[in-house]
Amino acid sequence: MKIQSRLERKKITALFIAALPLISLLCGQKIEAAGMPLSYLLFFLSALAYAGFRIWDARNGNGGMWIPAYKMDFVVWALLAWNLLSIMGKMFQDPDTGAIHYQFETVWIVVGLLYFEYKDIKEIDDWYWDWILYAGLVMLGRFLFCYLCGWETGWMAERINDSGKAASCIILVSMISVFRYCFCRVRIRSAFYLAISVIGFFALFINYNIPSLWIMALVFLAIPVLFRPTAELVKRDMQLFFVYGFLLSNMSLLANYTQMLRRKPAISLEHSVYLELLLAVGGVVFFHYWDRIPEGVDMERLVLRKMRHGYRFLLVMAGIVFGILVLGGGTLAQSADAPDRPVRTALVSGFAVPLHEAVSQAKSGWICCLENSGISTLLLLLTAVLLLTEMQKNYSVAKPQTTVCQMIAMAFLAQTFFYAPDAGVLPMYLLFGVWGVFYREPRQKVTVTKINLNKGDC
């Protein structure tokens, strides 16, 4: 009887988490019901339904109640209580003073409920990653169809007109497809993940939200640093990175010779030449290093530790350059008027100035929260700090699924500083953030091969 009840609980939990990507990625229509968008209402109802199931299950002796046990639990409870009080306060407002909306409070109530419900999920089944990609593939296809056909009303209207909201959805699907491709060893499934990655990259480029393009590029550099850098993992990561760079370098062709793009990219034909030269130089360096790997070595067991140090250096340098361009893009633009230095002028006009303008014109997600409630923003900031701290404690290169969840959560936190992500996809990012903290993945025990590069091998 206990086994049967355990299986029933697992099925109900699976149905609950299976509904999340369908609501997050596919429910993009701006239909308001009960003073909130449709996706928020569906999340709210599903969270309440699952909370009722967990309470009923706990009363039958199957698991405990949601008693705070971590610092983050107390902060989330405070967030829940404050937004419930805010809704109660709005109920007593005079409706003649203006329309009363409960969107902001509902989002964080849903986040608080889902946080405690996610903690009860002890396993990450392999099917769930593919389920997200199936929903993401439908979302990407619909987004591209509406974007290229010029449909600005209907299902994807809000995401098409707001590049930040679209980018938050596209990055989620793109990151998961990249990770699945890097770790999959089945040929047909790898081709499926590769195809979704290419579609996601293309959607990112035509959406042309510059901070999201940088975040996705930093993900490629971070993979060999945060995971065990086996030769097979590095090879697959670089395959996607070169595809990403190739598509980026050819965006100017689409902008100049077609009418596909609504937002004209700052990358001109001249910038494309510089990008392709950079890709060529990077390819020469990478393949020179790669050719030193002896034949017959098991690529799954060969760990490229020296290459990992190189990627760590590139990741740090790219982060520094990104920060300089965000903070000092305007200053660089004023000093770029030098006709005798075309390369410097092209780099500044094509990369520094557009990034600085995109960041300065967009509204950060934290600023949007601050405009609605200062106390909620403070609680959210404290939750983010505690989340990062706990993820660091749970991090290990021997726990790849946990690291994937942590990278997705960190990418979302990075997005919030440059634009306001789609609130409808927030529960999905929250799921990976909670898993990155509380999922106790068994450490992988692998046998690795080490070869000394200084002796001419690898």
C-alpha positions as CSV (number, residue, x, y, z in Angstrom):
1,M,0.0,0.0,0.0
2,K,2.9,2.3,0.8
3,I,4.5,1.6,-2.6
4,Q,1.2,2.3,-4.4
5,S,0.8,5.6,-2.5
6,R,4.4,6.5,-3.3
7,L,3.8,5.8,-7.0
8,E,0.6,7.9,-6.9
9,R,2.4,10.8,-5.3
10,K,5.1,10.6,-7.9
11,K,2.5,10.6,-10.7
12,I,0.7,13.6,-9.4
13,T,4.0,15.5,-8.9
14,A,5.0,14.6,-12.5
15,L,1.7,15.9,-13.8
16,F,2.3,19.1,-11.8
17,I,5.8,19.8,-13.1
18,A,4.8,18.8,-16.6
19,A,2.2,21.6,-16.6
20,L,4.8,24.2,-15.8
21,P,6.5,24.5,-19.2
22,L,3.1,24.4,-21.0
23,I,1.9,27.4,-19.0
24,S,5.3,29.2,-19.1
25,L,6.2,28.9,-22.7
26,L,2.9,28.4,-24.5
27,C,0.5,30.7,-22.6
28,G,1.7,34.0,-24.0
29,Q,-1.7,35.5,-24.8
30,K,-2.5,38.7,-23.0
31,I,-5.9,37.8,-21.6
32,E,-6.8,39.1,-18.2
33,A,-9.0,37.2,-15.8
34,A,-9.7,38.2,-12.2
35,G,-7.4,41.2,-12.6
36,M,-4.3,39.2,-13.8
37,P,-3.0,37.7,-17.0
38,L,-4.1,34.2,-17.9
39,S,-0.7,32.6,-17.3
40,Y,-0.6,34.1,-13.8
41,L,-4.0,32.8,-13.0
42,L,-3.2,29.3,-14.2
43,F,0.0,29.2,-12.2
44,F,-1.9,30.4,-9.1
45,L,-4.6,27.8,-9.5
46,S,-2.1,24.9,-10.2
47,A,0.0,26.0,-7.2
48,L,-3.0,26.1,-4.9
49,A,-4.2,22.7,-6.2
50,Y,-0.8,21.1,-5.6
51,A,-0.5,22.8,-2.2
52,G,-3.8,21.3,-1.2
53,F,-2.6,17.8,-2.4
54,R,0.6,18.1,-0.3
55,I,-1.3,19.2,2.8
56,W,-3.8,16.3,2.4
57,D,-0.9,13.9,1.8
58,A,0.9,15.2,4.9
59,R,-2.2,14.7,7.0
60,N,-2.1,11.1,6.0
61,G,1.4,10.7,7.4
62,N,3.3,11.0,4.1
63,G,5.8,13.8,4.6
64,G,5.9,16.8,6.9
65,M,4.4,20.3,6.6
66,W,6.3,23.2,5.2
67,I,8.1,24.2,8.3
68,P,10.9,26.7,7.8
69,A,14.3,25.0,8.1
70,Y,16.6,27.3,6.2
71,K,17.2,31.1,6.2
72,M,15.7,31.3,2.8
73,D,12.5,29.6,4.0
74,F,11.9,32.4,6.5
75,V,12.5,35.1,3.8
76,V,10.1,33.4,1.4
77,W,7.4,33.1,4.1
78,A,7.9,36.8,4.8
79,L,7.4,37.5,1.0
80,L,4.3,35.4,1.0
81,A,2.8,37.2,4.0
82,W,3.6,40.7,2.8
83,N,2.0,40.2,-0.6
84,L,-1.1,38.6,0.9
85,L,-1.4,41.6,3.1
86,S,-0.9,43.9,0.1
87,I,-3.8,42.1,-1.7
88,M,-6.0,42.5,1.3
89,G,-5.2,46.2,1.4
90,K,-6.0,46.6,-2.2
91,M,-9.4,45.0,-1.7
92,F,-10.4,48.0,0.5
93,Q,-9.2,50.6,-1.9
94,D,-11.7,52.9,-3.6
95,P,-12.2,51.6,-7.2
96,D,-13.0,55.1,-8.3
97,T,-9.3,56.1,-7.8
98,G,-8.3,53.8,-10.7
99,A,-8.1,50.2,-11.9
100,I,-6.9,47.8,-9.2
101,H,-4.6,45.0,-10.4
102,Y,-3.2,42.1,-8.4
103,Q,-0.6,41.0,-10.9
104,F,2.5,41.9,-9.0
105,E,1.3,40.4,-5.7
106,T,0.0,37.3,-7.4
107,V,3.3,36.5,-9.1
108,W,5.2,36.5,-5.8
109,I,2.5,34.5,-4.0
110,V,2.8,31.9,-6.7
111,V,6.6,32.1,-6.4
112,G,6.4,31.5,-2.6
113,L,4.0,28.6,-3.0
114,L,6.0,27.0,-5.8
115,Y,9.3,27.4,-3.8
116,F,8.0,25.2,-1.0
117,E,6.4,22.7,-3.4
118,Y,9.6,22.4,-5.5
119,K,11.6,21.5,-2.4
120,D,9.5,18.3,-2.0
121,I,10.6,17.1,-5.5
122,K,13.5,14.9,-4.8
123,E,14.3,13.5,-8.2
124,I,15.0,15.1,-11.6
125,D,13.7,12.7,-14.2
126,D,15.4,12.7,-17.6
127,W,12.1,13.0,-19.4
128,Y,11.5,16.5,-17.9
129,W,14.3,18.1,-19.9
130,D,12.9,16.8,-23.2
131,W,9.4,17.9,-22.2
132,I,10.6,21.4,-21.7
133,L,12.2,21.3,-25.2
134,Y,9.0,20.0,-26.8
135,A,7.1,22.9,-25.4
136,G,10.0,25.2,-26.3
137,L,10.0,24.0,-29.8
138,V,6.4,24.9,-30.2
139,M,7.0,28.3,-28.6
140,L,10.0,29.0,-30.9
141,G,8.1,28.0,-34.0
142,R,5.1,30.2,-33.1
143,F,7.5,33.1,-32.2
144,L,9.3,32.8,-35.5
145,F,6.1,32.4,-37.5
146,C,4.5,35.5,-35.9
147,Y,7.7,37.5,-36.1
148,L,8.5,36.8,-39.7
149,C,4.8,37.2,-40.8
150,G,4.4,40.5,-39.0
151,W,1.6,39.4,-36.7
152,E,1.7,41.8,-33.8
153,T,-1.5,40.7,-32.2
154,G,-2.6,37.5,-30.6
155,W,-0.7,34.8,-28.8
156,M,2.9,36.0,-28.9
157,A,2.2,39.7,-29.3
158,E,3.6,40.8,-25.9
159,R,6.8,38.8,-26.3
160,I,7.4,39.9,-29.9
161,N,7.0,43.6,-29.0
162,D,9.2,43.3,-25.8
163,S,12.7,41.9,-26.7
164,G,13.5,41.3,-23.0
165,K,10.5,39.1,-22.4
166,A,11.1,37.2,-25.6
167,A,14.8,36.7,-24.7
168,S,14.0,35.3,-21.2
169,C,11.9,32.5,-22.9
170,I,14.3,31.8,-25.7
171,I,17.4,31.7,-23.5
172,L,15.8,29.1,-21.3
173,V,15.1,26.8,-24.3
174,S,18.5,27.4,-25.9
175,M,20.4,26.7,-22.7
176,I,18.6,23.4,-22.0
177,S,19.1,22.3,-25.6
178,V,22.8,23.2,-25.4
179,F,23.3,21.2,-22.2
180,R,21.4,18.2,-23.5
181,Y,23.5,18.2,-26.7
182,C,26.7,18.4,-24.7
183,F,25.8,15.5,-22.5
184,C,23.9,13.3,-24.9
185,R,25.7,10.4,-26.6
186,V,22.8,9.1,-28.8
187,R,23.2,10.1,-32.4
188,I,19.5,10.8,-33.2
189,R,18.8,12.6,-30.0
190,S,21.9,14.7,-30.4
191,A,20.7,15.8,-33.8
192,F,17.4,16.8,-32.2
193,Y,19.1,18.9,-29.5
194,L,21.4,20.4,-32.1
195,A,18.4,21.4,-34.3
196,I,16.6,23.1,-31.3
197,S,19.9,24.9,-30.4
198,V,20.2,26.3,-33.9
199,I,16.6,27.4,-34.0
200,G,17.0,29.0,-30.5
201,F,20.1,30.9,-31.6
202,F,18.4,32.1,-34.7
203,A,15.4,33.3,-32.6
204,L,17.8,35.1,-30.2
205,F,19.5,36.9,-33.1
206,I,16.4,38.1,-34.8
207,N,15.0,39.2,-31.4
208,Y,18.3,41.1,-31.1
209,N,18.4,41.8,-27.4
210,I,22.1,42.5,-27.0
211,P,22.5,41.7,-23.2
212,S,20.9,38.3,-23.9
213,L,23.4,37.6,-26.7
214,W,26.3,38.3,-24.3
215,I,24.8,36.1,-21.6
216,M,24.4,33.2,-24.0
217,A,28.0,33.6,-25.2
218,L,29.3,33.6,-21.6
219,V,27.4,30.3,-21.1
220,F,29.5,28.6,-23.7
221,L,32.7,29.8,-22.0
222,A,31.4,28.7,-18.6
223,I,30.6,25.1,-19.5
224,P,34.2,23.8,-19.6
225,V,34.9,25.7,-16.3
226,L,31.9,24.6,-14.2
227,F,31.7,21.0,-15.5
228,R,34.4,18.3,-15.7
229,P,36.1,19.3,-19.0
230,T,36.3,16.0,-20.8
231,A,37.4,16.1,-24.4
232,E,33.9,15.1,-25.7
233,L,32.2,17.8,-23.6
234,V,34.6,20.5,-24.8
235,K,34.2,19.4,-28.5
236,R,30.4,19.6,-28.4
237,D,30.5,22.9,-26.6
238,M,32.8,24.4,-29.2
239,Q,30.7,23.0,-32.0
240,L,27.7,24.9,-30.7
241,F,29.9,28.0,-30.0
242,F,31.1,28.2,-33.6
243,V,27.6,27.7,-34.9
244,Y,26.5,30.6,-32.6
245,G,29.3,32.8,-33.8
246,F,28.7,31.9,-37.5
247,L,25.0,32.8,-37.2
248,L,25.9,36.1,-35.4
249,S,28.4,37.0,-38.1
250,N,25.8,36.5,-40.8
251,M,23.0,38.6,-39.3
252,S,24.2,41.6,-41.3
253,L,23.4,39.7,-44.5
254,L,19.8,39.2,-43.4
255,A,19.5,42.8,-42.4
256,N,20.9,44.2,-45.6
257,Y,19.5,41.8,-48.2
258,T,16.2,40.7,-46.7
259,Q,13.3,42.3,-44.8
260,M,13.1,39.6,-42.1
261,L,14.4,41.7,-39.2
262,R,12.3,44.4,-37.5
263,R,15.1,45.5,-35.3
264,K,18.1,46.3,-37.5
265,P,21.3,44.9,-35.8
266,A,24.2,47.2,-35.2
267,I,26.5,44.6,-36.8
268,S,27.3,45.7,-40.4
269,L,29.1,43.9,-43.1
270,E,32.3,45.4,-41.9
271,H,31.7,44.0,-38.4
272,S,30.8,40.6,-39.8
273,V,34.3,40.5,-41.4
274,Y,35.9,41.2,-38.0
275,L,33.7,38.5,-36.3
276,E,34.6,35.9,-38.9
277,L,38.3,36.8,-38.6
278,L,38.0,36.3,-34.8
279,L,36.2,33.0,-35.3
280,A,39.0,31.9,-37.7
281,V,41.8,32.8,-35.3
282,G,39.9,31.1,-32.4
283,G,39.4,28.0,-34.6
284,V,43.1,27.9,-35.5
285,V,44.2,28.1,-31.8
286,F,41.6,25.5,-30.8
287,F,42.4,23.0,-33.5
288,H,46.1,23.5,-32.9
289,Y,45.5,22.5,-29.3
290,W,43.1,19.7,-30.4
291,D,45.6,18.1,-32.8
292,R,47.9,17.3,-29.9
293,I,45.4,14.8,-28.5
294,P,46.8,11.3,-29.3
295,E,44.7,8.9,-31.4
296,G,42.9,6.1,-29.6
297,V,42.3,8.1,-26.4
298,D,38.8,7.7,-24.9
299,M,37.3,11.2,-25.3
300,E,34.9,10.6,-22.4
301,R,37.8,9.9,-20.0
302,L,40.3,12.5,-21.2
303,V,40.1,15.6,-19.0
304,L,41.6,18.7,-20.5
305,R,42.6,20.5,-17.3
306,K,45.0,23.0,-19.0
307,M,42.2,23.9,-21.5
308,R,40.0,24.5,-18.5
309,H,42.4,27.1,-17.2
310,G,42.3,28.8,-20.6
311,Y,38.5,28.9,-20.6
312,R,38.5,30.3,-17.1
313,F,40.8,33.1,-18.3
314,L,38.6,33.8,-21.3
315,L,35.5,33.8,-19.1
316,V,37.0,36.3,-16.7
317,M,38.2,38.5,-19.5
318,A,34.9,38.4,-21.3
319,G,33.1,39.3,-18.1
320,I,35.5,42.3,-17.6
321,V,35.0,43.4,-21.2
322,F,31.2,43.1,-20.8
323,G,31.3,45.2,-17.6
324,I,33.5,47.9,-19.2
325,L,31.2,48.1,-22.2
326,V,28.1,48.3,-20.1
327,L,29.5,51.0,-17.8
328,G,31.7,52.9,-20.2
329,G,30.1,52.5,-23.6
330,G,29.1,56.2,-23.8
331,T,32.7,57.3,-23.0
332,L,34.1,55.0,-25.7
333,A,31.6,56.4,-28.2
334,Q,32.8,59.9,-27.6
335,S,36.5,58.9,-28.2
336,A,35.8,56.8,-31.3
337,D,35.7,59.6,-33.8
338,A,39.1,58.8,-35.3
339,P,39.0,58.2,-39.0
340,D,42.6,57.1,-39.0
341,R,41.7,54.1,-36.8
342,P,38.9,52.3,-38.6
343,V,39.2,49.1,-36.6
344,R,38.8,50.8,-33.3
345,T,35.9,52.9,-34.6
346,A,34.1,49.8,-36.0
347,L,34.5,47.8,-32.8
348,V,33.1,50.7,-30.7
349,S,30.2,51.5,-33.0
350,G,29.3,47.9,-33.6
351,F,29.7,46.4,-30.1
352,A,30.3,49.0,-27.3
353,V,27.8,51.6,-28.2
354,P,24.8,49.3,-29.0
355,L,25.3,47.4,-25.7
356,H,25.5,50.5,-23.7
357,E,22.4,52.0,-25.3
358,A,20.5,48.7,-24.9
359,V,21.3,48.6,-21.2
360,S,20.6,52.3,-20.6
361,Q,17.3,52.3,-22.5
362,A,15.9,49.1,-21.0
363,K,14.4,48.9,-17.5
364,S,15.9,46.4,-15.1
365,G,13.7,43.8,-13.5
366,W,14.7,45.1,-10.1
367,I,13.7,48.6,-10.9
368,C,10.3,47.3,-12.1
369,C,9.9,45.5,-8.7
370,L,11.0,48.6,-6.8
371,E,8.3,50.7,-8.5
372,N,5.7,48.3,-7.3
373,S,6.9,47.5,-3.8
374,G,10.1,48.4,-2.0
375,I,9.6,45.7,0.8
376,S,9.0,43.0,-1.8
377,T,12.1,44.0,-3.7
378,L,14.2,43.9,-0.5
379,L,12.9,40.4,0.3
380,L,13.6,39.3,-3.3
381,L,17.1,40.6,-3.2
382,L,17.8,38.8,0.1
383,T,16.3,35.6,-1.4
384,A,18.6,35.9,-4.4
385,V,21.7,36.4,-2.2
386,L,20.8,33.3,-0.1
387,L,20.0,31.3,-3.2
388,L,23.5,32.0,-4.7
389,T,25.1,31.2,-1.4
390,E,23.3,27.9,-1.0
391,M,24.0,26.9,-4.7
392,Q,27.7,27.5,-4.1
393,K,27.6,25.0,-1.2
394,N,25.8,22.4,-3.3
395,Y,28.1,22.8,-6.4
396,S,30.3,20.1,-7.5
397,V,31.8,19.0,-10.9
398,A,30.7,15.5,-10.0
399,K,27.0,16.6,-10.0
400,P,26.3,17.7,-13.6
401,Q,22.5,17.9,-13.4
402,T,22.7,20.1,-10.3
403,T,25.3,22.3,-12.1
404,V,22.9,22.6,-15.1
405,C,20.2,23.9,-12.8
406,Q,22.5,26.3,-11.1
407,M,23.7,27.7,-14.4
408,I,20.2,28.3,-15.6
409,A,19.3,30.0,-12.4
410,M,22.4,32.3,-12.6
411,A,21.6,33.2,-16.2
412,F,18.2,34.3,-15.1
413,L,19.6,36.4,-12.3
414,A,22.0,38.0,-14.8
415,Q,19.0,38.8,-17.1
416,T,17.1,40.7,-14.3
417,F,19.8,43.3,-14.1
418,F,19.5,44.3,-17.8
419,Y,15.8,43.9,-18.6
420,A,12.6,42.7,-17.1
421,P,12.1,39.0,-18.0
422,D,8.7,37.5,-18.7
423,A,7.0,36.9,-15.4
424,G,5.2,33.9,-16.9
425,V,8.5,32.1,-17.3
426,L,9.7,33.0,-13.8
427,P,8.4,29.7,-12.2
428,M,10.5,27.7,-14.6
429,Y,13.7,29.5,-13.6
430,L,12.6,29.2,-10.0
431,L,12.3,25.5,-10.4
432,F,15.9,25.2,-11.5
433,G,17.1,27.6,-8.8
434,V,15.5,25.5,-6.1
435,W,16.8,22.3,-7.6
436,G,20.2,23.8,-7.7
437,V,20.0,24.3,-3.9
438,F,18.1,21.3,-2.6
439,Y,18.6,18.5,-5.1
440,R,21.0,15.9,-3.6
441,E,22.4,14.3,-6.7
442,P,24.7,11.3,-6.2
443,R,28.2,12.2,-7.1
444,Q,29.5,10.6,-10.4
445,K,32.4,8.3,-9.9
446,V,34.4,8.3,-13.1
447,T,37.8,7.2,-14.1
448,V,39.7,9.9,-16.0
449,T,42.7,9.9,-18.2
450,K,45.4,12.6,-17.7
451,I,48.0,13.4,-20.3
452,N,50.7,16.0,-19.8
453,L,50.6,18.6,-22.5
454,N,54.1,19.7,-21.8
455,K,55.4,16.4,-23.1
456,G,53.7,16.9,-26.4
457,D,50.6,14.8,-26.0
458,C,47.7,16.7,-24.5
